[in-house]
Every structure is written in structure tokens, then in C-alpha cells.
Amino acid sequence: MYQPLFEPQEDGLEIPEVGSWAETKYRLVGLYDKLFSTGMKDRWETRVYIDLYAGAGYSRIRGKNRLLAGSPFLALSVPDPFDKYIFCESSSPLLEALKKRVRKHFPKADAKFVLGDCNDKVEEIVVHPSKTRQVVSV
């Protein structure tokens, strides 16, 4: 199973609860991120990772005291990092938690944060990677 570069820890920030299915989802997303980022690292000048439902970066499995690294941190942890990251989230508290966590764990990442429903923020999301040739979206 593909793992992020760190183990999520309680930090006093928002952590949404998810069903146990999220473990399978994150395992598959992490594997895809790794395969794509490595396989395509020399194909395009710039690779951008877009997460339209980024959440807080951490999730807690409902009914358990187990934290999981979410899709933003799986993408940020790949061996061949993307050049840019765009994280969209409709919940302000979740996006703020994500921003703080990204700045803590990946301070050098070129990450942009978009607050709002991704369906309403298409123009803002597309502006960020305007000079890129390839985009990966989760």
C-alpha cells in the first residue's frame, strides 16, 4: 500500500469523519498518483495535480480513532512530485485546516487553495495552471 511521507497526528484542526470505505479509496488514489507522477514525469514540462474535493487533508474513520492521510497528502508525497497543486474545498474550516497542514508538512510545495464549490469555481481553478500541458484531477 502506498503511504504518505508522514503519519497523520491530532493537531487540533478540523478532521472530518469518513466511512471505512475511505481506506480503499485512498489506497487506490495514492497508487494512481504514484504511477502517474512517475510515469509521466518526463512527458510534460509541467504537471499539475487538481483535487476538487480536497477536504482537510486528514480523515478519521467513523467509529474508530484512526486517522488517514487524504488525497492532498497522498499527491504531495509521491516520489516524483507534481509541479503545482490546486486544492478546492467548499468548507472554509476544512480548507483552512488543509492550508495549515500543507504549510507544515510541505512548505515548499507550489500549492493554491480555492474556497468554494468546484462547479462554481471553474474559472479560478483553470487560471492557476494556465501554462501547463497536463493536469491530473481527483
N, C-alpha and C positions, 0 to 999 in steps of 0.2 A: 504494500500500500504506500502511495506517495504521501509524504508528510511535509508540513511547512518547516521552516528553519527554526522554529521555536514552539514551545508548548504554551497554549493559552492559559493565562492565570487570571484570577479575580483581580480586578483593578478599580472597582467602584463605579465603572461606567456601565452604560446600558448593555444588556445581553439578552436578546430575545430567546424565547423557548421554541424549539422545533421538535418534530416527531422523530422517532428512531430511524425513519427512512433517510434522514439527512446524512447519516454516516455513509450510506451507499452513494448518495448524490455527490457528496464532497469527495469521496474516493474516486469516482468517475471523472468529476470536473478536474481534480488535481492531476489525474493521469493524462487527460486530454491536454491540459495546459502544458504539461511537461513535454508530451510528444510533439505538440505544435511548436512550442517555443524552440525546441532543439532542432526539429526537422526543418524549420523554416528560417533559422537564424541567418542564413546566407542568401536567402531568396529575395529579400526586400531591404531597401535602405532603412526603413523604419517600420517597426511593428508596434501596434497599439492594442492594448487589452481594454475592452469596454465591458463593464459589469452594470447592467441596467437596474438590477435589484440587489445592490451591494450589501445592504444591512449594516450591522455594526462591526463586522469583521470577525466576531466571535458568536457562537450559538451555544445554547445549553439544551441538552436533550431533556425533554419534558419528563418529569418524574425521577430524574437522576441528577446527581451532582457532577455531571461530566460535561466539560467544555470542549468544543470543536473549533478549529480554525475554519473560518468561512472562505468562500470563493475568492475574496480580495487577497487574503494572505496566502492562499494556495498559488495564485498567479504571481504574487510578489516573490515567492520562494523558489521559483523554478531555477534550475542550474544556468539557463541561458535567458536572463531576464528580458522582458519586453522593454522597448524604449520609452513608452509612455503608458500611463494607466488613467482611465477615466472611470470614476465610480459615481453612479447615480443612485439616489435613495430618496424616497418621498417623505420619510420621517426625519425631522430635524434632530431629535435626540440620538437616533441611530447613526445618522451621518456625522454628527459631532463626535460620537464615540469612535467611529471609524477613522476620522481625521486624526484624532489624538493617538490612536493605536498605530496608524501608518507612520506618523511622525516619530513615534518612539522606536518602532522596530525597523523601519526602512526610511530613515531621514533623507537619504539621497535620491529616493525614487521620484521620478517626474510624474507626480500624481495630481490629478484635477478632481474636484468634488463638485457634483451638480445636485442641488437640492430641488426635489420636485418629482412629479410623475414623469417617467421617461417618455410617455406618449405626448406630453405637453412640452418637453424639453429637447426635442429632436434637434432643433437648430443650434442650441447651445452645446449639445453633445457633439455634433458634427463639426463645429467650428474648431474644437480642440485639436483633432488630428488632421487638420486640413492639408498638410504636406505629406501625408503618409500614403502608402500604396496598399497596405494590408491591415485589416482590423479583425480582431477576434472578439466576439461578443458572447457573454454567458446569459 
